Amino acid sequence: MEAKDLVKVWNAPDYSRLTPKQVSIRLPILVAAKISALCEMYPRSSKSKVIGDLLATALGEVEKELPSKKGRLVYDVPLPPPEMVIGSDVYTESERAYEDVGLKGRFRTLTEKYLRELEKEAGIKEPLEIPKPWVFEGE
């Protein structure tokens, strides 16, 4: 999610899954004031939702900036012949994915580890899909 999308989200109903345990943090006064201001501007959103959405947006931006590094080949999927590919000027004969051994890959692996722990703790039977710690050819 990008920051520009937050105002749309805050006017919509909230169907997000929350962690089973509450987390308590102390915020800088100016940050707390800004969060309170957003909550007053968007009364359909709870303080938890506003803070969660802001954190999710910031974490998405941080993840984008983390460097990737190709590790071992994870899979190599042959693609259809060029004449079967419609609307593409770029053609490769296969799609290769490599293990990401960079900071982005480590972040994604650790995120999945903690996500699965939280899902188990919450009794969630259908796990969330998250991006694999892979680097694709050409990235």
Secondary structure, 3 states (H helix, E strand, C coil): CCHHHHHHHHCCCCCCCCCCCCCCCCCCHHHHHHHHHHHHHCCCCCHHHHHHHHHHHHHHHHHHHCCCCEEEEEEEEECCCHHHCCCCCCCCCEEEEEEECCHHHHHHHHHHHHHHHHHHHHCCCCCCCCCCCEEECCC
